[in-house]
Amino acid sequence: MYICICRGITEKQVQEAVIGRNSNNPKEILKALGIGQDCGTCVEDAVSSLLEQTSHSPLEMKDSSNNS
């Protein structure tokens, strides 16, 4: 199933990115794949998919760059 139509990103590609990048940060994976950089309607589905795969809460996706 496609997660991001604009970029042609499938759910399988998101899963592969989680495994391949060995990342616990869903926000990093979304950025790396370019999900949400065009129309943005896919972000909610992509985040849900990533949360299922990485077992993270939405609070862990908050941008911590403001803490410096």
Protein Blocks (a to p, Z undefined) as FASTA:
>chain_A
ZZblmnopafklmmmmmmmnopabfklmmmmnopoklnommmmmmmmmmmmmnopafklm
pcfklmZZ
